[in-house]
Amino acid sequence: MNFTNFQTQIILASQSPRRQELLSNMGLSFATHRSEIDETVPKGVPLEKLAEYLAKCKAEDVARHYGENAVVIGGDTTVLLENKLLEKPQNRTEAFEMLKQLSGKTHEVISAVCVVHNSKTLVCSDIAKVSFEKLQDEEINFYIDKYAPFDKAGGYGIQEWIGCIGINRIEGSFYTVMGLPTHLLWGMLKKIMI
C-alpha cells in the first residue's frame, strides 16, 4: 500500500514544526489544524501515560472538525527526570534550571501518537532514554540565547546544538526524542487504512 499517494485527507493536530518536518520526511501530504484543548495535567493520569492522554485529546478535538474519512494525527511528548515531569519552560530561568537538572543525568522522553479515522482511535507511545554529558553553565546559556527552547518539553531539542554537543547516549528512537515516534505512526497508518 502506497501511503504517500492515498486519497484520504491527513490532518496533523499540531503546529509543531518538528512534527510537521517528520511527517514530511515520511512522504505524507497533510494539513495542520491546531488543537484547542487545555493541556493542564489532569489528576489521576499517571505521568507515564500523560503523553498518550494528551495526544488522544488533541486528535479527537481536531477530528470533530472533519468528516470520518479524514485521518487525524495527534501527538504529545513528555520528559521525565527521576519521575518528575519537566514541561515546557515558561522563561529563560526555567529553561536554565531544566537543563541544569538534566546535566550529567539520564532522563526519559515519552512521545505518544494518536490516529483517528472512521470512528476508530488508535493510540500508543514510545519511550527513549537520553543521557546528557555534564553541561557547563556557559554552554547552557549559549544554547538558550541562540535557540530559545521555550516550546520544547524539557527545555531542549535533540536536533539542535545542545543535542550535538551534550547528548552522549540514546536508548530508543531518535524520532521519539524529537517528538513523534514515526515507526509507530507508520504501523498505525497501515493498520487503520487496511
C-alpha positions as CSV (number, residue, x, y, z in Angstrom):
1,M,0.0,0.0,0.0
2,N,1.4,3.4,-1.0
3,F,0.7,5.8,1.8
4,T,2.3,8.7,0.0
5,N,-0.4,8.7,-2.6
6,F,-3.6,7.6,-0.8
7,Q,-6.6,9.8,-1.2
8,T,-7.6,10.3,2.4
9,Q,-7.0,13.7,3.8
10,I,-4.4,13.7,6.6
11,I,-4.7,16.4,9.3
12,L,-1.9,16.9,11.8
13,A,-3.5,18.2,15.1
14,S,-0.4,20.3,15.8
15,Q,1.5,23.4,14.8
16,S,4.8,21.8,15.9
17,P,7.5,22.5,13.3
18,R,9.2,19.3,14.3
19,R,6.2,17.0,13.9
20,Q,5.5,18.7,10.5
21,E,9.1,18.1,9.4
22,L,8.8,14.4,10.4
23,L,5.5,13.8,8.6
24,S,7.0,15.4,5.5
25,N,10.1,13.2,5.8
26,M,7.7,10.2,5.9
27,G,6.5,11.3,2.5
28,L,3.0,12.2,3.7
29,S,0.9,15.2,2.4
30,F,-1.1,16.8,5.2
31,A,-2.7,19.9,6.5
32,T,-2.4,21.2,10.0
33,H,-5.1,22.2,12.5
34,R,-4.2,23.4,16.0
35,S,-6.0,21.7,18.8
36,E,-7.6,24.0,21.4
37,I,-7.5,21.6,24.4
38,D,-6.4,22.6,27.8
39,E,-3.0,20.9,28.4
40,T,-3.1,21.2,32.1
41,V,-2.1,17.9,33.7
42,P,-5.3,16.2,35.0
43,K,-5.4,14.5,38.3
44,G,-5.4,10.7,38.2
45,V,-3.5,10.3,34.9
46,P,-0.1,8.6,35.6
47,L,2.9,10.6,34.3
48,E,4.0,7.7,32.1
49,K,0.5,7.8,30.4
50,L,0.2,11.6,30.1
51,A,1.6,11.9,26.6
52,E,-0.9,9.3,25.3
53,Y,-3.8,11.1,27.1
54,L,-2.9,14.4,25.6
55,A,-2.2,13.0,22.1
56,K,-5.7,11.4,22.1
57,C,-7.4,14.6,23.4
58,K,-5.7,16.6,20.6
59,A,-6.6,14.2,17.8
60,E,-10.2,13.8,19.0
61,D,-10.6,17.6,19.4
62,V,-9.5,18.3,15.8
63,A,-11.3,15.3,14.4
64,R,-14.6,16.9,15.3
65,H,-14.0,19.5,12.5
66,Y,-13.6,16.9,9.8
67,G,-15.5,14.1,8.2
68,E,-14.9,10.5,9.2
69,N,-12.8,9.9,6.1
70,A,-10.1,12.2,7.3
71,V,-7.1,10.8,9.2
72,V,-6.3,13.0,12.2
73,I,-2.9,12.6,13.9
74,G,-2.3,13.9,17.4
75,G,1.0,13.8,19.2
76,D,2.5,14.8,22.5
77,T,5.8,14.5,24.3
78,T,6.7,14.4,27.9
79,V,10.1,14.4,29.6
80,L,10.5,12.7,33.0
81,L,13.6,13.0,35.2
82,E,13.6,10.8,38.2
83,N,9.7,10.5,38.0
84,K,9.3,14.3,37.8
85,L,7.6,15.9,34.8
86,L,9.7,18.6,33.0
87,E,7.2,20.6,31.0
88,K,7.9,23.4,28.5
89,P,9.9,26.2,30.2
90,Q,8.0,29.4,30.6
91,N,11.1,31.7,30.6
92,R,14.8,31.8,30.5
93,T,15.3,31.0,34.2
94,E,13.1,27.8,33.9
95,A,15.0,26.7,30.8
96,F,18.3,27.1,32.5
97,E,17.1,25.2,35.6
98,M,15.8,22.3,33.5
99,L,19.0,21.9,31.5
100,K,21.0,22.2,34.7
101,Q,18.8,19.3,36.2
102,L,19.3,17.2,33.0
103,S,23.1,17.8,33.0
104,G,25.1,14.6,33.7
105,K,21.9,12.5,34.1
106,T,19.7,10.1,32.1
107,H,16.1,11.0,31.6
108,E,13.1,9.5,29.8
109,V,11.3,11.0,26.8
110,I,7.8,9.6,26.1
111,S,6.3,10.5,22.8
112,A,2.8,9.4,22.0
113,V,0.8,9.4,18.8
114,C,-2.9,9.0,18.2
115,V,-4.7,8.4,14.9
116,V,-8.4,8.9,14.5
117,H,-10.2,7.7,11.3
118,N,-13.7,6.4,10.6
119,S,-14.7,6.3,14.3
120,K,-11.5,4.3,15.1
121,T,-9.0,5.6,17.5
122,L,-5.5,4.1,17.9
123,V,-3.1,5.5,20.5
124,C,0.4,4.3,21.6
125,S,3.6,5.7,22.9
126,D,7.3,5.0,22.8
127,I,10.0,5.7,25.5
128,A,13.6,6.7,24.8
129,K,16.3,7.2,27.5
130,V,18.5,10.1,26.9
131,S,21.8,10.8,28.7
132,F,23.5,14.2,28.9
133,E,27.1,14.9,29.4
134,K,27.8,17.3,32.3
135,L,27.0,20.7,30.8
136,Q,28.8,23.9,31.7
137,D,26.7,27.0,32.6
138,E,28.2,28.8,29.6
139,E,27.0,26.0,27.2
140,I,23.5,26.1,28.7
141,N,23.4,29.9,28.4
142,F,24.6,29.9,24.8
143,Y,22.0,27.3,23.9
144,I,19.1,29.2,25.5
145,D,20.3,32.6,24.0
146,K,20.7,31.1,20.5
147,Y,17.8,28.6,20.3
148,A,15.1,29.9,22.8
149,P,13.8,26.4,23.6
150,F,10.6,27.6,25.3
151,D,8.3,25.5,23.1
152,K,10.0,22.2,23.9
153,A,9.3,19.7,26.7
154,G,12.3,19.5,28.9
155,G,13.7,22.8,27.5
156,Y,15.7,21.3,24.6
157,G,15.6,19.9,21.1
158,I,17.8,16.9,20.4
159,Q,18.2,18.0,16.7
160,E,19.7,21.3,17.8
161,W,23.2,22.4,19.0
162,I,22.7,21.1,22.5
163,G,21.9,17.6,21.2
164,C,25.1,17.6,19.1
165,I,27.4,18.6,21.9
166,G,25.7,17.4,25.0
167,I,23.9,14.1,24.4
168,N,26.2,11.1,24.7
169,R,23.7,8.2,24.7
170,I,20.2,7.4,23.4
171,E,18.4,4.2,24.1
172,G,15.5,4.1,21.7
173,S,14.3,6.1,18.7
174,F,15.9,9.5,17.8
175,Y,12.5,10.5,16.4
176,T,10.7,9.7,19.7
177,V,13.0,12.2,21.4
178,M,12.4,14.7,18.6
179,G,8.7,14.4,19.3
180,L,7.0,11.8,17.1
181,P,7.5,8.0,17.1
182,T,7.4,7.7,13.4
183,H,7.9,4.0,13.3
184,L,4.8,3.5,15.4
185,L,2.8,6.0,13.4
186,W,3.7,4.2,10.1
187,G,2.4,0.9,11.6
188,M,-0.8,2.6,12.8
189,L,-1.5,4.1,9.4
190,K,-1.1,0.7,7.8
191,K,-3.5,-0.8,10.3
192,I,-6.1,1.9,10.2
193,M,-6.1,2.2,6.4
194,I,-6.5,-1.5,5.6
